């Protein structure tokens, strides 16, 4: 979508004035599957929710660095950690990896600047 008076759609989200909103959802993320969110903004706050088990993590993104602000212990910010939901920055986008052993519903939201 080219642009509207309210905002302009950009890689993996929408830019509204000077803010960036990115959203991704996968209703059935299989074990060992990776959700490529297409969220390419690397400055802001990221919320990742395990909708299946009602668990959430809040992360701060600064460049390619993610820092956990608050969250359930089921989440990590390191790729390939066993028995966890791994949230990390790779290939210019946010990725979510399911290593829990089950199928999960995942929602991701970013508010960036």
MIDO-105328 format. One line per 4 residues: their letters; for each residue x, y, z of N, C-alpha, C. Coordinates in nm, 4 decimals. Layout:
% MIDO-105328
A	X,Y,Z,X,Y,Z,X,Y,Z  ... .
//
This chain:
% MIDO-105328
XXXX	0.0844,-0.1154,0.0000,0.0000,0.0000,0.0000,0.0896,0.1225,0.0000  0.0711,0.2130,-0.0856,0.1596,0.3275,-0.1000,0.1603,0.4165,0.0222  0.0508,0.4697,0.0609,0.0459,0.5574,0.1776,-0.0924,0.6177,0.1924  -0.1223,0.6568,0.3115,-0.2490,0.7212,0.3392,-0.2220,0.8448,0.4221 .
XXXX	-0.3242,0.9200,0.4478,-0.3097,1.0383,0.5312,-0.2663,0.9998,0.6721  -0.3115,0.8845,0.7223,-0.2802,0.8400,0.8578,-0.1410,0.7795,0.8683  -0.0959,0.7111,0.7657,0.0324,0.6425,0.7771,0.0740,0.5805,0.6462  0.1892,0.5194,0.6479,0.2443,0.4549,0.5305,0.2900,0.3148,0.5689 .
XXXX	0.2490,0.2155,0.4908,0.2925,0.0785,0.5170,0.4372,0.0622,0.4753  0.5163,0.0061,0.5659,0.6570,-0.0203,0.5380,0.6873,-0.1639,0.5767  0.8104,-0.2066,0.5585,0.8501,-0.3450,0.5825,0.7954,-0.3998,0.7141  0.6998,-0.4912,0.7059,0.6476,-0.5600,0.8234,0.5602,-0.4763,0.9135 .
XXXX	0.5141,-0.3598,0.8709,0.4310,-0.2790,0.9598,0.3837,-0.1519,0.8934  0.3503,-0.0556,0.9756,0.3013,0.0727,0.9263,0.3719,0.1842,1.0016  0.4127,0.2891,0.9305,0.4715,0.4062,0.9939,0.3609,0.5109,1.0060  0.3361,0.5548,1.1292,0.2370,0.6576,1.1550,0.3135,0.7778,1.2077 .
XXXX	0.3127,0.8857,1.1297,0.3912,1.0044,1.1598,0.5367,0.9623,1.1797  0.5880,0.9624,1.3017,0.7268,0.9240,1.3242,0.7385,0.7941,1.4027  0.6289,0.7264,1.4237,0.6292,0.5991,1.4955,0.6086,0.4851,1.3976  0.6579,0.3668,1.4345,0.6477,0.2469,1.3518,0.5731,0.1404,1.4315 .
XXXX	0.4720,0.0804,1.3726,0.3973,-0.0274,1.4371,0.4111,-0.1518,1.3506  0.4635,-0.2589,1.4082,0.4771,-0.3855,1.3366,0.4000,-0.4939,1.4091  0.3337,-0.5800,1.3341,0.2534,-0.6874,1.3934,0.2734,-0.8149,1.3126  0.2849,-0.9279,1.3829,0.2919,-1.0586,1.3176,0.2151,-1.1578,1.4035 .
XXXX	0.1561,-1.2575,1.3386,0.0784,-1.3574,1.4115,0.0901,-1.4916,1.3410  0.0984,-1.5962,1.4201,0.0967,-1.7334,1.3671,0.0102,-1.8139,1.4621  -0.0995,-1.8676,1.4146,-0.1935,-1.9386,1.5011,-0.1459,-2.0781,1.5385  -0.0552,-2.1362,1.4590,-0.0048,-2.2703,1.4903,0.1428,-2.2788,1.4533 .
XXXX	0.2292,-2.2340,1.5460,0.3738,-2.2426,1.5264,0.4194,-2.3777,1.5804  0.4578,-2.4666,1.4902,0.4966,-2.6028,1.5276,0.6282,-2.6047,1.6043  0.6518,-2.7123,1.6762,0.7792,-2.7299,1.7446,0.8925,-2.7250,1.6418  1.0006,-2.6553,1.6747,1.1182,-2.6341,1.5897,1.0936,-2.5422,1.4707 .
XXXX	0.9745,-2.4832,1.4604,0.9448,-2.3898,1.3520,0.9852,-2.2483,1.3932  1.0233,-2.1670,1.2932,1.0607,-2.0279,1.3160,0.9604,-1.9372,1.2454  0.9083,-1.8394,1.3199,0.8210,-1.7372,1.2628,0.9095,-1.6219,1.2176  0.9160,-1.5994,1.0864,0.9847,-1.4834,1.0302,0.8833,-1.3700,1.0280 .
XXXX	0.8979,-1.2737,1.1172,0.7933,-1.1735,1.1372,0.7878,-1.0666,1.0301  0.8956,-1.0457,0.9558,0.9098,-0.9346,0.8611,0.9151,-0.7995,0.9324  0.9208,-0.8000,1.0666,0.9359,-0.6748,1.1414,1.0831,-0.6371,1.1328  1.1109,-0.5325,1.0547,1.2483,-0.4937,1.0279,1.2951,-0.3716,1.1030 .
XXXX	1.2120,-0.3108,1.1848,1.2535,-0.1943,1.2637,1.3393,-0.2434,1.3791  1.4513,-0.1780,1.4033,1.5417,-0.2248,1.5077,1.5580,-0.1242,1.6222  1.4538,-0.0466,1.6497,1.4527,0.0449,1.7633,1.3118,0.0480,1.8198  1.2966,0.0054,1.9446,1.1646,0.0147,2.0055,1.1373,-0.0927,2.1079 .
XXXX	1.0094,-0.1085,2.1385,0.9633,-0.2078,2.2347,0.8872,-0.3171,2.1618  0.9203,-0.4411,2.1961,0.8606,-0.5575,2.1313,0.7862,-0.6398,2.2353  0.6626,-0.6766,2.2038,0.5835,-0.7649,2.2898,0.5611,-0.8939,2.2124  0.5949,-1.0065,2.2749,0.5710,-1.1380,2.2151,0.4814,-1.2149,2.3121 .
XXXX	0.3713,-1.2696,2.2597,0.2763,-1.3430,2.3438,0.2597,-1.4860,2.2948  0.2703,-1.5789,2.3888,0.2343,-1.7189,2.3674,0.0857,-1.7257,2.3999  0.0029,-1.7198,2.2979,-0.1425,-1.7151,2.3169,-0.1969,-1.8478,2.3685  -0.1281,-1.9565,2.3419,-0.1711,-2.0890,2.3859,-0.1653,-2.1018,2.5374 .
XXXX	-0.0570,-2.0522,2.5971,-0.0351,-2.0663,2.7415,-0.0462,-1.9350,2.8178  -0.0862,-1.8271,2.7484,-0.1055,-1.6958,2.8096,0.0207,-1.6437,2.8784  0.1353,-1.6515,2.8092,0.2642,-1.6031,2.8588,0.3122,-1.4900,2.7686  0.3804,-1.3903,2.8277,0.4213,-1.2712,2.7528,0.5626,-1.2299,2.7925 .
XXXX	0.6339,-1.1698,2.6957,0.7626,-1.1067,2.7232,0.7631,-0.9682,2.6592  0.8257,-0.8724,2.7270,0.8467,-0.7370,2.6761,0.9966,-0.7184,2.6578  1.0361,-0.6787,2.5364,1.1774,-0.6631,2.5029,1.2053,-0.5220,2.4530  1.3266,-0.4745,2.4765,1.3754,-0.3496,2.4189,1.4717,-0.3870,2.3077 .
XXXX	1.4531,-0.3282,2.1883,1.5412,-0.3551,2.0751,1.6238,-0.2301,2.0468  1.7552,-0.2494,2.0410,1.8478,-0.1417,2.0068,1.9451,-0.1974,1.9041  1.9236,-0.1663,1.7782,2.0056,-0.2242,1.6718,1.9785,-0.3730,1.6625  2.0837,-0.4535,1.6672,2.0647,-0.5985,1.6625,2.0629,-0.6587,1.8031 .
XXXX	2.0562,-0.5742,1.9064,2.0562,-0.6195,2.0449,1.9155,-0.6187,2.1016  1.8757,-0.7289,2.1643,1.7482,-0.7375,2.2353,1.7771,-0.7526,2.3832  1.7026,-0.6785,2.4641,1.7163,-0.6855,2.6091,1.5790,-0.7139,2.6672  1.5690,-0.8162,2.7516,1.4424,-0.8486,2.8161,1.4122,-0.7441,2.9224 .
XXXX	1.2964,-0.6827,2.9140,1.2513,-0.5862,3.0134,1.1729,-0.6590,3.1216  1.0836,-0.7470,3.0785,1.0015,-0.8251,3.1699,0.9421,-0.9417,3.0929  0.9346,-1.0582,3.1566,0.8742,-1.1681,3.0846,0.8793,-1.2999,3.1579  0.8016,-1.3914,3.1081,0.7948,-1.5259,3.1618,0.9218,-1.6025,3.1268 .
XXXX	0.9624,-1.6947,3.2123,1.0857,-1.7718,3.1945,1.0825,-1.8660,3.0740  0.9663,-1.8868,3.0111,0.9584,-1.9724,2.8925,1.0282,-1.9071,2.7726  1.0504,-1.7748,2.7773,1.1115,-1.7011,2.6676,1.2612,-1.6820,2.6890  1.3374,-1.6819,2.5785,1.4780,-1.6416,2.5808,1.5026,-1.5477,2.4633 .
XXXX	1.6179,-1.4838,2.4630,1.6578,-1.3981,2.3509,1.7746,-1.4613,2.2753  1.7878,-1.5928,2.2871,1.8949,-1.6674,2.2227,1.8374,-1.7754,2.1318  1.8826,-1.7793,2.0081,1.8392,-1.8801,1.9108,1.8792,-2.0202,1.9571  1.7917,-2.1164,1.9309,1.8160,-2.2595,1.9524,1.8242,-2.3038,2.0983 .
XXXX	1.7699,-2.2261,2.1912,1.7665,-2.2705,2.3309,1.6554,-2.3736,2.3454  1.6904,-2.4927,2.3945,1.5955,-2.6035,2.4069,1.4856,-2.5713,2.5080  1.3664,-2.6208,2.4823,1.2499,-2.6117,2.5710,1.2024,-2.4690,2.5950  1.2329,-2.3764,2.5042,1.1971,-2.2353,2.5212,1.1357,-2.1785,2.3937 .
XXXX	1.0783,-2.0602,2.4083,1.0385,-1.9787,2.2936,1.1501,-1.8766,2.2775  1.2208,-1.8837,2.1666,1.3377,-1.8003,2.1436,1.3020,-1.6828,2.0540  1.3274,-1.5626,2.1034,1.3004,-1.4396,2.0288,1.4360,-1.3752,2.0019  1.4653,-1.3468,1.8739,1.5977,-1.2951,1.8406,1.5934,-1.2156,1.7109 .
XXXX	1.7004,-1.1399,1.6872,1.7160,-1.0586,1.5674,1.8117,-1.1304,1.4743  1.7672,-1.1558,1.3504,1.8524,-1.2238,1.2519,1.8085,-1.1843,1.1125  1.9037,-1.1646,1.0245,1.8780,-1.1290,0.8855,1.7826,-1.0095,0.8760  1.8106,-0.9078,0.9553,1.7362,-0.7815,0.9532,1.5887,-0.7944,0.9882 .
XXXX	1.5542,-0.8879,1.0761,1.4163,-0.8978,1.1209,1.4065,-0.9730,1.2536  1.2945,-0.9530,1.3207,1.2652,-1.0247,1.4447,1.2168,-1.1645,1.4084  1.2696,-1.2653,1.4794,1.2273,-1.4039,1.4578,1.1856,-1.4647,1.5911  1.0884,-1.5561,1.5842,1.0412,-1.6288,1.7023,1.0514,-1.7778,1.6704 .
XXXX	1.1235,-1.8503,1.7543,1.1491,-1.9925,1.7337,1.0826,-2.0727,1.8464  1.0042,-2.1709,1.8094,0.9372,-2.2571,1.9069,1.0197,-2.3829,1.9302  1.0752,-2.3962,2.0511,1.1500,-2.5169,2.0882,1.0859,-2.5821,2.2114  0.9554,-2.5583,2.2315,0.8875,-2.6048,2.3531,0.8424,-2.7499,2.3468 .
XXXX	0.8339,-2.8059,2.2277,0.7853,-2.9424,2.2142,0.6386,-2.9497,2.1749  0.5692,-2.8370,2.1746,0.4278,-2.8346,2.1375,0.3999,-2.7294,2.0318  0.2736,-2.7218,1.9920,0.2294,-2.6217,1.8944,0.1785,-2.4998,1.9718  0.2195,-2.3806,1.9263,0.1833,-2.2572,1.9961,0.1170,-2.1565,1.9026 .
XXXX	0.0278,-2.0779,1.9582,-0.0226,-1.9588,1.8908,0.0633,-1.8425,1.9375  0.1204,-1.7672,1.8440,0.2138,-1.6589,1.8767,0.1639,-1.5279,1.8166  0.1727,-1.4199,1.8950,0.1475,-1.2843,1.8445,0.2667,-1.1987,1.8819  0.3048,-1.1116,1.7884,0.4190,-1.0230,1.8062,0.3762,-0.8817,1.7694 .
XXXX	0.4140,-0.7839,1.8523,0.3844,-0.6448,1.8234,0.5048,-0.5582,1.8580  0.5373,-0.4645,1.7698,0.6484,-0.3737,1.7928,0.5994,-0.2306,1.7843  0.6417,-0.1498,1.8786,0.6230,-0.0055,1.8720,0.7623,0.0542,1.8653  0.7950,0.1138,1.7522,0.9304,0.1642,1.7319,0.9322,0.3100,1.6892 .
X	1.0529,0.3639,1.6891,1.0691,0.5034,1.6465,1.1840,0.5148,1.5488 .
//
